[in-house]
Amino acid sequence: MNLLNSTLLISLLFALFSPAKPDAAYIQNLCGKTEQPKICSDCLNSGQGSQSAIGRGLALIAVECAERNTKLMAQRVGNLVRSTPESTLKTLLNECWMSTGYAAGNFPGIARSVAAGDYGGGKSVLEITIRNVNMCMDNFKKNPSILVPSEVLAGTVAVTQDCRIVTQILNNI
């Protein structure tokens, strides 16, 4: 093999197997159409496979981010339930834990819908997921004398934002 052929082969192999960055302009444009462009961009750039993903692949990465934060919220609320003595607060936390657990259980179906190109179905389940998570805050609003734990407040905000980002991505791919 001559030097030119060797150089071409090495260049081709390097191009095929070198890590590529996701199309920054595409991600910036897509995330610019969401309520939280920075959170969207951070999520899409962190996902496994984001190097080559576009459209549906990026939407699936966003679903993974939302699922991860929903499971984290459920875990944190579950820890609060276990450490809180019997009280109205414990009852509210337990209800929150259950509804957040239901929300977390929605994500495999959301991912299947998105993977199949059924964005409308995915968005419908995302709306249910948001309602499940917001049930936590709704129950605390019905009991204004009980302070909302920071884990519940922060988790609700994060999960709702993540789900809205996924919905907005699905609206724009």
C-alpha positions as CSV (number, residue, x, y, z in Angstrom):
1,M,0.0,0.0,0.0
2,N,1.5,3.3,-0.9
3,L,1.7,6.4,1.3
4,L,-1.3,8.1,-0.3
5,N,-3.6,5.1,0.2
6,S,-2.4,4.7,3.8
7,T,-3.0,8.4,4.5
8,L,-6.5,8.2,3.0
9,L,-7.4,5.1,4.9
10,I,-6.2,6.6,8.2
11,S,-8.1,9.8,7.5
12,L,-11.3,7.9,6.7
13,L,-11.0,5.7,9.9
14,F,-10.4,8.8,12.0
15,A,-13.4,10.6,10.5
16,L,-15.6,7.6,11.1
17,F,-14.6,6.9,14.7
18,S,-13.7,10.2,16.1
19,P,-16.3,11.7,18.5
20,A,-18.4,14.2,16.7
21,K,-20.2,17.0,18.4
22,P,-24.0,17.3,17.9
23,D,-24.9,20.0,15.5
24,A,-24.7,22.9,17.8
25,A,-26.7,25.2,15.5
26,Y,-29.5,22.7,15.3
27,I,-29.6,22.2,19.1
28,Q,-29.4,26.0,19.6
29,N,-32.3,26.5,17.2
30,L,-34.4,23.7,18.6
31,C,-33.8,24.7,22.2
32,G,-34.3,28.4,21.4
33,K,-38.0,27.4,20.8
34,T,-38.4,26.2,24.3
35,E,-39.2,28.0,27.6
36,Q,-35.8,27.0,29.0
37,P,-33.2,27.1,26.2
38,K,-30.2,26.6,28.6
39,I,-31.8,23.6,30.4
40,C,-32.7,22.1,27.0
41,S,-29.3,22.6,25.6
42,D,-27.5,21.2,28.7
43,C,-29.8,18.1,28.5
44,L,-29.4,17.5,24.8
45,N,-25.6,17.9,24.9
46,S,-25.3,15.5,27.8
47,G,-27.2,12.6,26.4
48,Q,-25.6,9.4,25.2
49,G,-25.8,9.4,21.5
50,S,-26.2,13.1,21.2
51,Q,-23.1,13.3,19.0
52,S,-25.1,12.2,16.0
53,A,-28.7,12.6,17.0
54,I,-31.1,14.9,15.3
55,G,-34.9,15.3,15.5
56,R,-36.4,12.2,17.0
57,G,-33.1,11.2,18.6
58,L,-32.8,14.5,20.4
59,A,-36.4,14.2,21.6
60,L,-35.6,10.8,23.1
61,I,-32.6,12.3,24.9
62,A,-34.9,15.0,26.3
63,V,-37.4,12.3,27.4
64,E,-34.5,10.6,29.3
65,C,-33.6,13.8,31.1
66,A,-37.2,14.3,32.1
67,E,-37.5,10.7,33.3
68,R,-34.2,11.0,35.3
69,N,-35.5,14.1,37.1
70,T,-38.9,12.6,37.8
71,K,-37.3,9.5,39.3
72,L,-35.0,11.7,41.3
73,M,-37.9,13.6,42.7
74,A,-39.8,10.4,43.5
75,Q,-36.7,9.1,45.3
76,R,-36.3,12.3,47.4
77,V,-39.9,12.5,48.3
78,G,-39.8,8.8,49.3
79,N,-36.9,9.6,51.6
80,L,-39.0,12.4,53.2
81,V,-41.9,10.0,53.6
82,R,-39.7,7.5,55.5
83,S,-38.2,10.2,57.7
84,T,-41.4,12.1,58.6
85,P,-43.4,11.1,61.7
86,E,-47.1,10.3,61.3
87,S,-48.8,13.6,60.5
88,T,-50.7,15.6,57.9
89,L,-47.3,16.3,56.3
90,K,-46.5,12.6,56.0
91,T,-49.9,12.0,54.4
92,L,-49.3,14.8,51.9
93,L,-45.8,13.5,51.2
94,N,-47.0,10.0,50.7
95,E,-49.7,11.2,48.2
96,C,-47.0,13.2,46.4
97,W,-44.6,10.2,46.3
98,M,-47.4,8.0,44.8
99,S,-48.3,10.6,42.1
100,T,-44.7,11.2,41.3
101,G,-44.1,7.4,41.0
102,Y,-47.0,7.2,38.6
103,A,-45.5,10.1,36.6
104,A,-42.1,8.3,36.5
105,G,-43.9,5.2,35.2
106,N,-45.2,7.1,32.2
107,F,-41.8,7.6,30.6
108,P,-41.3,4.2,28.9
109,G,-44.6,4.8,27.1
110,I,-43.6,8.3,26.2
111,A,-40.3,7.1,24.8
112,R,-42.1,4.3,22.8
113,S,-44.5,6.9,21.3
114,V,-41.7,9.3,20.4
115,A,-39.5,6.5,18.9
116,A,-42.5,5.4,16.8
117,G,-43.1,9.0,15.6
118,D,-46.3,9.3,17.5
119,Y,-45.6,12.8,18.9
120,G,-49.2,13.5,19.6
121,G,-49.5,10.4,21.8
122,G,-46.2,11.3,23.6
123,K,-47.4,14.8,24.2
124,S,-50.7,13.5,25.6
125,V,-48.9,11.3,28.1
126,L,-46.6,14.2,29.0
127,E,-49.6,16.3,29.9
128,I,-50.8,13.5,32.2
129,T,-47.3,13.3,33.7
130,I,-47.3,17.1,34.4
131,R,-50.7,16.8,36.1
132,N,-49.5,13.9,38.3
133,V,-46.4,15.8,39.5
134,N,-48.4,19.1,40.0
135,M,-50.8,17.1,42.2
136,C,-48.1,17.4,44.9
137,M,-48.3,21.2,44.9
138,D,-52.1,21.1,44.6
139,N,-52.4,19.1,47.8
140,F,-50.1,21.4,49.7
141,K,-52.2,24.4,48.5
142,K,-55.3,22.7,50.1
143,N,-53.3,22.6,53.3
144,P,-51.8,26.1,53.6
145,S,-50.7,25.7,57.2
146,I,-48.2,22.9,56.0
147,L,-44.9,24.2,54.6
148,V,-44.0,22.7,51.2
149,P,-40.6,20.9,51.6
150,S,-37.9,22.3,49.2
151,E,-37.5,18.9,47.6
152,V,-41.1,18.9,46.6
153,L,-41.1,22.5,45.3
154,A,-37.8,22.1,43.4
155,G,-38.7,18.7,42.0
156,T,-42.1,19.9,40.8
157,V,-40.5,22.9,39.0
158,A,-37.8,20.8,37.4
159,V,-40.0,18.0,36.2
160,T,-42.6,20.4,34.9
161,Q,-40.0,22.3,33.0
162,D,-38.4,19.1,31.6
163,C,-41.8,17.8,30.4
164,R,-42.6,21.1,28.8
165,I,-39.2,21.1,27.0
166,V,-40.0,17.7,25.6
167,T,-43.4,18.9,24.4
168,Q,-41.9,22.0,22.8
169,I,-39.2,19.9,21.1
170,L,-41.9,17.5,19.8
171,N,-43.7,20.6,18.4
172,N,-40.7,21.7,16.5
173,I,-39.1,18.6,14.9
